[in-house]
Amino acid sequence: MQMKTTLAAFAFLAASLTSAIAEEVTWTTGEVQKVDLAQSKVTVKHEDIKNLDMPAMTMVFFAPDKATIESLKAGDKKQFEFGDMNGRMIVKQVK
């Protein structure tokens, strides 16, 4: 009986930690203005970025993974996941 209780408690704890660690993705609509693959940067005219408490504007984002922005071109309207990496605004995902 004690083994079942211990296993149940462990399963609950593991599930709680997993959901606490899982980060909710905040998607922001934006329009690509310019892509600079050599510098791994993309300029995006974006709506408010809620997770960064940032108003709508046009700005440059760094792409830590260049593959994230390789297929983009000026004029593309996409959904972006933006983030802050040690004070540097980054693009994490595009869909």
Secondary structure, DSSP 8 states (H G I E B T S, - for coil): -HHHHHHHHHHHHHHHHHHHHS-----EEEEEEEEETTTTEEEEEE--BGGGTB-SEEEEEE-SSGGGTTT--TT-EEEEEEEEETTEEEEEEE-
